[in-house]
Amino acid sequence: MHAAITSYFDVAQITLYLFLGFFAGVVYYLHREDKREGYPLESERTGVVVQGFPAIPTPKTFLLADGSEVEAPREQPHDSRPIKASPIAKFLGAPLKPDGDPMVDGVGPAAYAERADIPDVTLHGTPKIVPLRIVPDWHIDHNDPDPRGMSVVGADGKVGGTVKDVWLDRSEAIIRYFEIEVEGARNVLLPTTMTRISDSQRLVKVRSILGSQFAKVPGHKNTDFVTRLEEDKICAYYAGGHLYATPERSEPLI
């Protein structure tokens, strides 16, 4: 008679230790891979960079859908844009107070990343977000309100422009932006997520900015598509309005 090997080992305990070791390895690997973008962190102290634990992984080359390659992590040019805001105190991490117009200067919630100045594309390589006028195969369902021709009003109830067209996302089959004509015969984009449509009043209502502030919305160079960088600037402008559109919004509630 021979004793089973399990008589000498606690199999359940060994299995538990193996699982915990495997799980710790997965956490370590994922946390390390998470640092391929955005690291090392920059400190407010000159010349100090922060990696944390674990350290940044070695570079790896990724093949993108368009056939191009990108290496991560990679040497990135320093963001040399001046911060148009000043600390309200001298300690590290002090809140910043805008020096000028924060919505235009990209401060706080109006800040944006310097993304590539190229449009997002579909699987076929064509611009993904385009105006309805250049895609005749698409239309607005007759059960939904058609915003074209409606007036756009800001948080103060004043008209900021008129909807001229809608911009759709051909990959997601949804409307992303309204194209509105504002003061000075400019056409700017308005994210649909920032709006409420009143079909009975024929109005598009926006709470984030005032009627007069539509004229300062960042523009887009091409009339038939918008780039990633332009999208970031546009959305940041409207987002910044929730805090900076009026002086009262940046004040404490009490």
SVG drawing of the C-alpha trace seen along z (x, -y; Angstrom):
<svg xmlns="http://www.w3.org/2000/svg" viewBox="-46 -90 61 92">
<polyline fill="none" stroke="black" stroke-width="0.4" points="0.0,0.0 1.3,-3.4 0.1,-6.7 -1.3,-9.3 0.9,-12.3 -1.9,-14.5 -1.2,-13.1 2.0,-15.1 0.8,-18.4 -2.1,-20.7 -3.3,-20.9 -6.0,-23.5 -3.5,-25.8 -1.0,-25.4 -3.7,-26.1 -4.7,-29.2 -1.1,-30.5 -0.6,-29.8 -3.8,-31.7 -2.8,-34.7 0.6,-34.8 -0.9,-34.6 -3.4,-37.4 -0.6,-39.6 1.3,-39.1 -1.7,-40.1 -2.2,-43.3 1.4,-44.2 1.4,-43.6 -1.8,-45.6 -0.6,-48.5 2.7,-48.6 1.0,-48.5 -1.2,-51.3 1.9,-53.6 2.5,-53.4 0.7,-56.8 0.9,-59.9 4.1,-59.0 6.3,-60.1 4.2,-62.5 5.4,-66.1 5.8,-67.8 5.3,-71.5 8.9,-71.3 11.3,-72.1 13.0,-69.0 11.2,-66.5 9.4,-63.6 7.3,-60.9 7.1,-57.3 5.8,-55.5 5.8,-51.7 6.0,-49.8 8.3,-51.8 7.4,-52.6 7.6,-49.6 10.1,-49.2 8.9,-50.6 6.6,-48.5 5.5,-49.1 1.8,-49.0 0.4,-48.6 -2.6,-51.0 -5.6,-50.3 -4.4,-52.8 -1.1,-50.9 1.0,-53.3 3.0,-52.4 3.3,-54.0 5.7,-53.3 4.7,-53.5 6.0,-54.7 7.7,-57.2 9.6,-60.5 6.9,-63.2 7.5,-66.9 6.9,-68.9 3.6,-70.7 4.9,-74.2 1.6,-76.0 1.6,-78.7 -0.9,-78.2 -3.0,-81.3 -3.8,-81.1 -2.0,-81.9 -1.9,-80.1 -3.9,-81.8 -1.3,-80.9 2.4,-79.9 2.0,-76.3 2.3,-73.4 -1.0,-72.3 -2.7,-75.7 -5.9,-76.3 -5.4,-78.4 -7.2,-81.6 -7.7,-82.4 -5.7,-85.4 -8.1,-86.2 -11.1,-84.5 -10.7,-80.9 -13.1,-79.4 -11.0,-80.7 -7.6,-80.2 -8.4,-76.5 -8.2,-76.7 -9.8,-74.3 -12.8,-72.5 -12.1,-74.3 -8.7,-72.6 -8.1,-70.3 -5.4,-67.9 -3.3,-68.5 -4.7,-65.6 -3.8,-64.9 -5.2,-67.5 -6.8,-64.8 -10.4,-63.6 -11.5,-60.3 -12.3,-57.9 -14.6,-54.9 -13.4,-51.4 -13.3,-52.5 -10.9,-55.4 -13.4,-58.2 -14.1,-60.9 -16.5,-59.6 -18.3,-62.8 -19.7,-64.7 -22.6,-67.1 -25.8,-65.6 -25.7,-67.6 -22.8,-65.5 -24.3,-62.1 -27.6,-61.9 -28.2,-58.3 -28.8,-59.5 -31.8,-61.4 -33.5,-62.4 -36.4,-60.1 -39.8,-61.7 -40.7,-60.9 -37.9,-63.0 -37.7,-66.8 -35.6,-68.3 -33.5,-71.1 -32.5,-72.7 -33.8,-76.3 -34.3,-76.4 -32.9,-79.2 -30.3,-78.4 -30.6,-80.1 -28.1,-80.3 -28.5,-80.1 -29.7,-83.7 -32.5,-83.0 -30.9,-85.1 -30.5,-83.8 -26.9,-82.9 -27.4,-81.5 -29.5,-79.4 -29.1,-75.7 -28.0,-75.3 -27.2,-71.5 -26.6,-68.5 -23.4,-66.5 -23.7,-62.7 -21.4,-60.0 -21.5,-57.4 -20.0,-54.7 -22.5,-55.1 -25.5,-56.3 -26.2,-59.2 -26.1,-63.0 -23.0,-64.4 -23.2,-68.1 -25.4,-70.9 -23.9,-73.3 -25.0,-76.8 -24.6,-80.1 -23.5,-82.8 -22.7,-86.5 -20.3,-87.4 -21.7,-84.7 -19.5,-82.1 -20.6,-78.5 -19.6,-76.7 -20.4,-73.3 -22.5,-72.6 -22.4,-69.1 -25.9,-67.6 -25.2,-66.3 -25.2,-70.0 -28.6,-70.7 -32.3,-70.3 -34.7,-70.6 -38.1,-72.2 -40.0,-71.2 -43.1,-73.2 -41.1,-76.4 -38.7,-75.6 -35.8,-76.2 -32.5,-74.5 -31.6,-75.3 -28.1,-75.4 -27.4,-75.9 -23.6,-75.9 -23.0,-79.2 -24.7,-82.5 -26.2,-83.7 -23.4,-86.1 -20.7,-83.5 -21.6,-81.4 -19.6,-83.8 -16.4,-82.7 -16.8,-79.0 -13.6,-77.5 -14.0,-76.9 -13.1,-74.1 -11.1,-74.6 -12.8,-72.2 -16.5,-72.6 -17.1,-68.9 -15.3,-67.3 -13.9,-68.1 -10.5,-67.0 -9.8,-65.4 -8.0,-68.5 -10.9,-70.7 -13.4,-68.5 -11.5,-68.7 -11.3,-72.5 -15.0,-72.8 -16.3,-70.4 -13.9,-72.0 -15.3,-75.5 -18.9,-74.4 -17.8,-72.4 -15.9,-75.4 -19.0,-77.4 -20.6,-75.4 -18.0,-77.0 -17.0,-80.2 -19.9,-81.5 -20.9,-83.9 -18.9,-85.1 -21.5,-83.6 -20.9,-80.1 -17.4,-80.0 -18.4,-81.3 -19.3,-79.0 -22.9,-78.0 -23.0,-79.2"/>
</svg>
